[in-house]
């Protein structure tokens, strides 16, 4: 099973623009979910937290600015990058968008290529493995391009599921992941797997990480889940 595609929620009420952007994002390797209005966007975020949100300012009923404000005040979505897309080009509008919590602001009409670059820039910050970056944690090194992992200079043997688990932990050291969150991130949102399966693979990952000695870097948080460090 390949590394899970980075997910993008595209919130745009103009069908033609939505179709063009979705096509280009999918061609660039993103898993795209689309919403045509703010209420639908909030519902989709509740169902599955995306890696990046592309958010049009001018939406029917609930504006993009209001959607941004709501998402940035929720603990579970506060750190999801939001790229605001707007025809409003005045400096005061850009400032308002950024002060509301948007991580980037793109003015219409925009270059699709540039927008893709901005999406990847946000992913480099929040999910570096999806853009081929090396991850380091203490004496553990994970190379997402070559799918190699080493600890204290010695190569480790990891199965594909254990590799994805370790990638998730190394992207956010110290964060506690529940079993359900790990199932979504590692196995995929549309696949049913018993939560006990997570425990089995965590056990395998622990064994692999300690194969050449060293302390177990994974922490079990009773009633909450697991974390790295």
C-alpha positions as semicolon CSV with decimal commas, in nm:
position;residue;x (nm);y (nm);z (nm)
1;X;0,000;0,000;0,000
2;X;0,145;0,339;-0,098
3;X;0,182;0,636;0,133
4;X;-0,157;0,801;0,169
5;X;-0,209;1,096;-0,064
6;X;-0,218;1,439;0,097
7;X;-0,577;1,558;0,113
8;X;-0,711;1,895;-0,001
9;X;-1,055;2,039;0,070
10;X;-1,147;2,277;-0,212
11;X;-1,422;2,524;-0,116
12;X;-1,536;2,711;-0,429
13;X;-1,891;2,797;-0,538
14;X;-1,813;2,850;-0,908
15;X;-1,839;2,506;-1,077
16;X;-1,600;2,587;-1,364
17;X;-1,320;2,705;-1,133
18;X;-1,384;2,418;-0,895
19;X;-1,357;2,164;-1,177
20;X;-1,032;2,308;-1,317
21;X;-0,866;2,327;-0,976
22;X;-0,981;1,980;-0,872
23;X;-0,851;1,833;-1,198
24;X;-0,508;1,992;-1,157
25;X;-0,479;1,900;-0,789
26;X;-0,568;1,536;-0,859
27;X;-0,322;1,527;-1,148
28;X;-0,057;1,653;-0,905
29;X;-0,123;1,363;-0,667
30;X;-0,368;1,514;-0,418
31;X;-0,686;1,351;-0,289
32;X;-0,945;1,624;-0,345
33;X;-1,280;1,679;-0,176
34;X;-1,499;1,965;-0,300
35;X;-1,755;2,187;-0,130
36;X;-1,973;2,448;-0,300
37;X;-2,060;2,647;0,012
38;X;-1,950;2,712;0,368
39;X;-2,198;2,482;0,543
40;X;-2,090;2,188;0,327
41;X;-1,725;2,270;0,394
42;X;-1,774;2,264;0,771
43;X;-1,961;1,933;0,746
44;X;-1,680;1,776;0,538
45;X;-1,413;1,897;0,782
46;X;-1,610;1,738;1,067
47;X;-1,615;1,408;0,876
48;X;-1,241;1,406;0,794
49;X;-0,978;1,671;0,863
50;X;-0,794;1,762;0,540
51;X;-0,422;1,838;0,516
52;X;-0,483;2,172;0,337
53;X;-0,793;2,384;0,272
54;X;-0,833;2,606;-0,037
55;X;-1,103;2,850;0,063
56;X;-1,283;3,104;-0,156
57;X;-1,373;3,426;0,025
58;X;-1,704;3,494;-0,155
59;X;-1,931;3,202;-0,070
60;X;-2,311;3,189;-0,041
61;X;-2,460;3,211;0,311
62;X;-2,140;3,172;0,518
63;X;-1,838;3,363;0,387
64;X;-1,490;3,218;0,355
65;X;-1,367;3,462;0,619
66;X;-1,623;3,328;0,868
67;X;-1,534;2,966;0,780
68;X;-1,166;3,048;0,835
69;X;-1,241;3,213;1,170
70;X;-1,442;2,914;1,292
71;X;-1,182;2,656;1,187
72;X;-0,894;2,849;1,342
73;X;-1,073;2,870;1,679
74;X;-1,126;2,492;1,698
75;X;-0,837;2,300;1,860
76;X;-0,876;2,007;1,619
77;X;-0,852;2,224;1,303
78;X;-0,643;2,518;1,428
79;X;-0,326;2,389;1,261
80;X;-0,478;2,293;0,924
81;X;-0,329;2,532;0,663
82;X;-0,589;2,753;0,493
83;X;-0,512;2,923;0,163
84;X;-0,767;3,200;0,105
85;X;-0,862;3,261;-0,259
86;X;-1,024;3,594;-0,337
87;X;-1,093;3,854;-0,605
88;X;-1,041;4,116;-0,333
89;X;-0,698;4,256;-0,411
90;X;-0,685;4,556;-0,177
91;X;-0,418;4,546;0,092
92;X;-0,682;4,587;0,364
93;X;-0,856;4,269;0,240
94;X;-0,534;4,068;0,235
95;X;-0,454;4,186;0,587
96;X;-0,804;4,096;0,706
97;X;-0,777;3,749;0,555
98;X;-0,439;3,683;0,716
99;X;-0,543;3,829;1,051
100;X;-0,848;3,602;1,053
101;X;-0,608;3,308;1,042
102;X;-0,545;3,231;0,674
103;X;-0,195;3,093;0,620
104;X;-0,172;3,233;0,267
105;X;-0,376;3,466;0,043
106;X;-0,408;3,422;-0,335
107;X;-0,574;3,685;-0,555
108;X;-0,797;3,595;-0,851
109;X;-0,720;3,552;-1,134
110;X;-0,435;3,329;-1,021
111;X;-0,183;3,098;-1,184
112;X;-0,278;2,735;-1,120
113;X;0,092;2,641;-1,119
114;X;0,166;2,903;-0,855
115;X;-0,130;2,789;-0,646
116;X;0,001;2,430;-0,657
117;X;0,338;2,555;-0,539
118;X;0,170;2,734;-0,248
119;X;-0,019;2,416;-0,152
120;X;0,307;2,219;-0,153
121;X;0,475;2,492;0,053
122;X;0,209;2,452;0,322
123;X;0,249;2,073;0,312
124;X;0,626;2,108;0,359
125;X;0,546;2,278;0,687
126;X;0,273;2,044;0,813
127;X;0,328;1,709;0,635
128;X;0,687;1,713;0,509
129;X;0,690;1,343;0,414
130;X;0,431;1,403;0,139
131;X;0,676;1,624;-0,050
132;X;0,972;1,388;-0,011
133;X;1,151;1,551;0,278
134;X;1,372;1,364;0,525
135;X;1,243;1,342;0,881
136;X;1,468;1,330;1,187
137;X;1,387;1,257;1,551
138;X;1,676;1,209;1,794
139;X;1,879;0,921;1,641
140;X;1,600;0,809;1,403
141;X;1,614;0,914;1,037
142;X;1,330;0,849;0,791
143;X;1,371;0,911;0,418
144;X;1,025;0,925;0,260
145;X;1,161;0,910;-0,098
146;X;1,373;0,596;-0,059
147;X;1,149;0,445;0,214
148;X;1,451;0,381;0,435
149;X;1,468;0,419;0,811
150;X;1,777;0,409;1,028
151;X;1,848;0,447;1,398
152;X;2,191;0,541;1,528
153;X;2,322;0,477;1,177
154;X;2,183;0,122;1,153
155;X;1,915;0,047;0,896
156;X;1,582;-0,080;1,030
157;X;1,342;-0,323;0,862
158;X;0,988;-0,187;0,862
159;X;0,677;-0,314;0,687
160;X;0,475;-0,061;0,482
161;X;0,219;-0,007;0,760
162;X;0,488;0,043;1,024
163;X;0,663;0,286;0,790
164;X;0,346;0,495;0,755
165;X;0,289;0,485;1,131
166;X;0,642;0,607;1,199
167;X;0,604;0,878;0,934
168;X;0,289;1,005;1,108
169;X;0,463;1,012;1,446
170;X;0,779;1,178;1,312
171;X;0,587;1,454;1,138
172;X;0,450;1,567;1,475
173;X;0,671;1,446;1,763
174;X;0,502;1,480;2,099
175;X;0,149;1,481;1,956
176;X;-0,081;1,216;2,099
177;X;-0,267;1,028;1,824
178;X;-0,581;0,832;1,907
179;X;-0,631;0,490;1,748
180;X;-0,910;0,634;1,530
181;X;-0,685;0,917;1,406
182;X;-0,409;0,669;1,323
183;X;-0,657;0,452;1,133
184;X;-0,764;0,752;0,923
185;X;-0,407;0,868;0,854
186;X;-0,235;0,531;0,803
187;X;-0,500;0,294;0,670
188;X;-0,725;0,548;0,497
189;X;-1,066;0,694;0,573
190;X;-1,265;0,451;0,359
191;X;-1,115;0,129;0,493
192;X;-1,267;-0,051;0,792
193;X;-1,001;-0,187;1,027
194;X;-1,053;-0,284;1,391
195;X;-0,882;-0,039;1,629
196;X;-0,698;-0,332;1,791
197;X;-0,508;-0,368;1,464
198;X;-0,339;-0,038;1,551
199;X;-0,204;-0,192;1,873
200;X;-0,062;-0,489;1,681
201;X;0,126;-0,266;1,436
202;X;0,245;-0,035;1,715
203;X;0,396;-0,346;1,878
204;X;0,572;-0,436;1,552
205;X;0,700;-0,079;1,511
206;X;0,836;-0,080;1,868
207;X;1,017;-0,408;1,804
208;X;1,170;-0,274;1,481
209;X;1,281;0,053;1,642
210;X;1,455;-0,133;1,925
211;X;1,603;-0,409;1,706
212;X;1,959;-0,280;1,758
213;X;1,911;-0,158;2,114
214;X;1,807;0,179;2,250
215;X;1,506;0,290;2,450
216;X;1,151;0,261;2,314
217;X;1,073;0,611;2,179
218;X;0,698;0,543;2,155
219;X;0,478;0,641;2,447
220;X;0,141;0,488;2,533
221;X;-0,097;0,747;2,677
222;X;-0,365;0,563;2,874
223;X;-0,713;0,636;2,739
224;X;-0,578;0,865;2,465
225;X;-0,345;0,682;2,225
226;X;0,020;0,692;2,128
227;X;0,292;0,949;2,069
228;X;0,657;0,970;1,971
229;X;0,839;1,117;2,268
